[in-house]
């Protein structure tokens, strides 16, 4: 069920749409090897777009952070869910429309760039409300906005991420606020960020590319988003997805390619050979015995992940339950 590429992905595709946290950096540090792998991808002719569901920071600040990590990036290389949300609003309402803003500076900047007018929640002439992560958003404004949404004010949400990484650990993300307003109002917002398509569409529009590849670490946002848009995807295992998550992936969450890290951009990607009870590739054979995953052989770490994914998804689709991976340890890259 994985794809096959006889050429390195950096030459098979002309645009890499790169998620940030867990792919390019983790916390405040670059993922090991990421600056070098990305520079090599550019040298191979691949365009790079850095995309994020985080609507709080303007693109210029994101690009500055990337440069501090040794990664070449300009403001125009960064596309955020705030920009995608502003595009959704402008396409429907037109320039000059007044929009209630519940969010941070990244969302305010994106609205202004599209000619929209950010206003306070009590503005009677507002045509919509847009929400995004903002640590300084007041509860009284959230309450007023929720009432206005229930009364019919059009609502666009930058994303529905339930968590956000912080210096003090994983914290509630904007998705928690979305669920609060949704539960109160009974209204579903238009969502701009992954896994919905506006952010990926906006990235292609801004950066260009005829053969885009989504590169991410999250199955339920990055990979599912690529599936919804109908483009290929590369899952890297430097972020939140581990063995337990991979073997339980729903069909829409399954990547085209799997690699341990961004070095996978510079490799051909063979597909495992399916067997009656598993898959084999490059010296590895994976199967399922009494509901438990078994892996035998030797070879590259990437091929290990490929046979495990193929055998596990075959088992999941046949029986409806994920394979037991207790005691199975992936090889080191």
WOBELQUI-V570837 format. One record per pair of residues at least 24 apart in sequence whose ideal C-beta (glycine too) atoms are under 8 Angstrom apart, sorted by the first residue. I is the first residue (numbers start at 1). J is the second residue. Records with the same first field share a line. If there is no record, write none. Layout:
BEGIN
I->J  J
END
This chain:
BEGIN
1->254  309  310  313  314
2->254  255  256  257  258  269  271  272  306  309  310
3->232  256  257  269  271
4->269  270  271
5->257  268  269
6->268
7->268
8->44  265  266  267  268
9->213  234  257  264  265  266  267  269
10->40  41  44  45  46  265  266
11->44  45  46
12->211  213
13->46  209  211  212  213  232
14->45  46  47  209  210  211  212
15->46  47  48  49  204  207  208  209  210  211  212  213
16->41  46  47  48  49  212  213  215  265
17->49  51  200  203  204  212  213  214  215
18->48  49  50  51  215  216
19->51  52  194  214  215  216  217  218  221  222  239
20->50  51  52  54  62
21->52  165  217  239
22->216  217  218  236  238  239  240
23->215  216  217  236  238  239  262
24->50  66  69  71  262
25->65  66  69
26->238  239
27->165  167
29->69
30->69  70  71
31->238  261  262
32->261
33->261  262  263
34->69  71  261  262
35->69  70  71
37->261  262  263  265  266
38->71  72  262
39->71  72
40->265  266
41->262  265  266
42->72
44->266
46->265
47->207  208  209
48->73  77
49->77  78  79  203  206  207  209
50->77  78  79
51->78  79  80  194  199  200  203
52->78  79  80  81
53->80  81  158  159  161  193  194  199  221
54->80  81  106  133  159  164
55->80  81  82  85  103  104  106  107  110  132  133  158  159  174  193
56->82  103  104  105  106  107  132  133  134  135
57->104  105  106
58->82  105  106  109  110
59->83  106
61->106
76->206  207
77->207
79->199  202  203  206  207
80->106  110  199
81->132  158  159  192  193  194  199
82->106  107  109  110  132  158  192
83->110  113  202  206
84->158  192  193  198  199  201  202
85->110  130  132  156  157  158  192  193  198
86->110  111  113  114  116  130
87->114  192  198  202
88->156  190  192  198
89->114  116  128  130  156
90->114  115  116
92->128  154
93->127  128
97->127  128
98->123  125  126  127
99->126  127  128  129  130
100->126  128  129  130  145  148  153
101->129  130
102->129  130  131  132  134  137  141  142  145
103->130  131  132  133  134  137  158
104->132  133  134  135  136  137
106->132
107->132  134  158
121->145  148
126->153
127->153  154
128->153  154  155  156
129->153  154  155  156
130->155  156  157  158
131->155  156  157  158  174  177  178  181  189
132->157  158  159  174
133->158  159  161  164  173  174
137->177
142->177  180  181
145->181
146->180  181  184  185
149->181  185  187
150->184  185  186  187
154->190
155->181  185  187  189  190
156->189  190  191  192
157->189  190  191  192  193
158->191  192  193
159->191  192  193  194
160->191  193
161->193  221
193->221
194->221  222  224  225
195->220  221  222  224  225  227  228
196->225  228
197->225  228  229
199->225
200->225  226  229  231
201->229
215->262  265
217->241
219->245  246  249  253  254  255
220->253
223->249  253  254  255
224->252  253
226->255  256
227->252  253  254
228->252
232->256  257
233->257
234->258  259  264  265
235->259
236->260  261  262  264
237->261  305  330
238->262
243->308  325  328  330
244->322  325
246->305  308  309  312
247->293  308  309  312  313  316  322  323  325
248->316  322
249->309  313
251->317
254->309  313
258->302  305  306  309
259->302  305
260->301  302  305  333
261->333
263->333
264->302
267->302
269->306
270->303  306
271->306  310
272->303  306  307  310  311
274->310  314
277->311
278->307  310  311  314
279->306  307  310  311  314
280->307
281->306  307
286->310  311  312
287->311
288->312  315  323
291->321  323  324
292->323  324  325  326
293->323  324  325  328
295->328
301->330  331  332  333
302->333
304->330  331
305->330
END
